[in-house]
Amino acid sequence: MIKTKKAPYLSRGKPERRPHLINEDDHTIVNTYGAEWRGIVQYYLLAGNVHRLYRLLWVMETSLLKTLANKHRSSVSTMARKYAATVNTPHGLRKCFEARIERSGRKPLVARFGGIPLRRQKDTAISDRVLVPGVVRHKELVTRLLADRCELCKGTDGISVHHVRQLADLDRPGQPQPEWAQLMARRRRKTLVVCRECHNAIHSGQPAPRLTQ
């Protein structure tokens, strides 16, 4: 059974990135892996050999880090250092990976993968739920809006969403594209969360504030 659980995270027998997640933000990527891992662990906590999930944990963890590394054109070790965190559990501190979205005046949005002690719990209550396959993009947009931060200049005044009808509109041969269009094209998104100043600049055809890395 554990072997079949590994399948979505393997390619030719080795942990591999998941291409369909590459264009999502880091919070969504970590949250996706975290939700899948929690579902599996909660189901198997009744089993006497729940410790066998450590192998699956390593496979999913490596796949997660490879996905993030591919997105940022970086290395697995760099991503591991960047997102490493610890969480307090009834069995002590456990290592995990976290992606945070800071919000002014509110608690940050935290996505977490790992940090669950793999110890048998005889009184665990199983709650079976129908999982929605893949990433639901409207939820991803909501997460970006909740960050309350301009994806161009990182400003927070008058946050809204800029839309284009189709991605083809962002790539016009022979014409230099503004930074906002280049960013949307790279991320393969038809939406961009922007502040009031950047949104006005986009619609007026004026250069928007310089993209903050």
N, C-alpha and C positions, 0 to 999 in steps of 0.2 A: 504493500500500500504506500509506504514512504517513497518508493521508487517512482510511482506515478505522480506524487506531489512535486517531485523535483523537475519533472519534464518541462514546465513552462520557463524554467530558469537555466536550462542546459542547451548546448549546441555541440553535437558530436561528443557527448559525454562530459563536457566541461562547462562550468558556469559561464554564462554569456550575458551581454547587455540585452535589453529589450527595446528594439528600435521604435516601437509605437509610443514609447514614453519620452523619447529624446526631446521632443518639442514642448513638453510640459515644464512648469517651473519646479524648482527643487522641492518645495513643500509638497506639491502634488505627487512627485515621484516617491519621496520617502513615505508619505501617507499611504500610497497604494501598496507598497511592499509591507508596511506596518500592519495594515488592515488584513492583508492576506495571511501574514504570519500569526497574528492574534487569533484569527479564525481557526487555523490549523491546531495551534497549541491548546486552545480552550477545548477543542474536541477531544484531544488525546490525553488531557490531564488525568483522566480516569484510568488510563492504561498503566500497568505495572512497569512497562518498558519505555515510558515517555522520554527517558534519557536518550533514546535512539534518534530523537529529533535534532540532536546537536549537528549531525551531518547535514540535514536539510537546512539548518540555521546557517551553516557555513556557505552552502550553495547559494541561498537567497541573499546573504550578506555580500558575497562576492559579485553576484549579478547586479545588486543595487549599486555597489561602488563602481562597477564597470559602466553602468548606465549613466551615472553622474559624471564619471571621467570622460565618457564619450561626448556628453552634452557640453562640457566645459573645455574639451580638448586638453585634458590634464591626465594625471596618473591615478591609479587606484590608491596608492599610498597617500597622495596629497588629499584626495577626497576623504580617506579614512581619518586623517588628522583634522581636517576642517570640520567634519560633522560628528566627531567622537564626543560622547557625553556619558554621564552615569545617572542612574535613577535609583531611588531608595525603594526597597521591597521588604516584605516581612522576613526575607531570608538574607537581608543585607544589601549592600550596593551591587548593582549589576551594570555592566557596560552596555551601551546602546548607541544608536546614531539618531541625531535630531536635526531638523531643519526648522528654523524659526522665521516668522514674519513679525517684525516689531510694529507696534501700533501706538500712536501718540495718545497718551492718557488712558490706554486700555491694556489688558494683559496681552502678551504676544500670542500669535497662533503657533502652536507647536505640533509638528508631525514627528512621530517616533517609530523607529524600527528596533526590535529586540528589547532587552531588559526584563524579560519574563523568566523567572526561575523554572527550570524544567524538572519539577518535583511532583510526584504523584499526589493528587488531591482527591480523596475518595468521595468527598461531599460536593464536588464541582457540579454546578447546574449547567446543563447544556442547552443553549438556545440556538436552534437551527434557524438560519435566515437565508433567504434567497439572495445570492450575490449578483450584482449587476456586472456583467463582463466588461472589462476594459475601463477606460476613464470617461466619466461623464463630463463633457467639456463645459456645460453651463455651470457646474459646480466649481470647476477650475477658474472660471471667470469671476464667480462670486468671491472665491478666495483672494484673487488678485485685487478686487475692489475693497475687500475688507482690510487689505494691507494699508489702504488709505495713503498711497504714495505714487507719485508720477513715475512712470517707467522710462521717461526721458530725462528729466532733471532732478528727480527724487523729491520734488516739492509736494506740499500737502494741501494747497489752497484750491478749493473748488474742483475736487476730483470727479471726473466723468469718463466715459468711454468713447473713443473715436472708432468708427466703423468704415470698412471699405466693402463694396459689393462682392468683389472677387480678388483673389491673390494676383491674378494676371494684371490687374490695374496697377500693381506696385512695380512691375518690371516692364519698362518701356524702352526698347532698344534705341541707343543713340542719344538718350536723354539722361543727364545726371539726376539721380534721385536724392531727395533730402534724407537726413538721418532717420527721421521717424519711419519713412517708407522702407529704408534699408533694414531697420530693426524688425519691422513686421514681416518682411520677406524672409529674413534669416530664421525667424521663429515660426514661419508658416502659420501666422495668425491673421485673422481678418479684424481683430480688435486690438486696441492699445489703450491702456489706462493712463490718462494724462491729467495734468492740472489745468486750471482755467487759462493761464498764460500760454502754455504750449498748445492747447486746443485752439485758441484764437489764432495763434501763429500759423498752425497747420491750415486752417480754413482761409486765412488771408493770403497764403502763399509766401509769407515771410519766414525767414530762418527761425526755427525753434531754438530755445536755449540748448547749448551743447550737451550732447548725451553724456550722462555721468556713468562711469563704469562701476 
